[in-house]
Amino acid sequence: DIQMTQSPSSLSASVGDRVTITCRASQSIDSYLNWYQQKPGKAPKVLIYAASSLQSGVPSKFSGSGSGTDFTLTISSLQPEDFATYYCQQSYSRPRTFGQGTKVEIK
Amino acid sequence: EVQLVESGGGLVQPGGSLRLSCAASGFTFSNYWMSWVRQAPGKGLEWVANIKVDGSEKYYVDSVKGRFTISRDDAKNSLYLQMNSLRAEDTAVYYCARDEPVHDYWGQGTLVTVSS
């Protein structure tokens, strides 16, 4: 199985900050990498698919990059509604493994 | 509007069985792969299983192989997860999600608690 490792596991940031979350795959997954946002008590919501494609309806402050084994999710200017947990997931092979999550908290 | 509504969760004893259902609407269900994803209390997301459009291919995470069975009924626009030999570590919120190549729609989840 492909292991997905996110860093950091948590971070504290202020409104307006630029935030970057990293995801590393245990083997090359080309660009088969998705990013999800989850708020407490809610189902996850897809933000980015295929490493850098913005899901319809998602604000452009979210962006993704990378290929192979190393990927990043960037939030250009953090807003109150962005405080949540973010997960990466590979869709290169099954099982479709997720990273352990990155919790973004208010500083 | 795409909707996915799970049902069938509850409290079950270790070794017991439960069948989860997911009712889909707002899209052509038969055209999509579908998945189950779970989340243990306070933990991260774990992909559990998925099923091809015609049901001819099914894939599972190792931890549930031989115990869980994913199935679908396209005539009823429904996805199922039959869970047997349940263990305490299967306790989680179970989500159904539209699939391939990304989980673009999710249900609200149904809680399964395995405890004596």
Interface residues (C-beta under 8 A of the other chain):
Chain A: D1 Y32 N34 Y36 Q38 A43 P44 K45 V46 Y49 A50 Q55 Y87 Q89 S91 R94 P95 R96 T97 F98 G99 Q100 G101
Chain B: S35 V37 G44 L45 E46 W47 N50 Y59 Y60 V61 D62 Y95 E100 P101 V102 H103 D104 W106 G107 Q108 G109
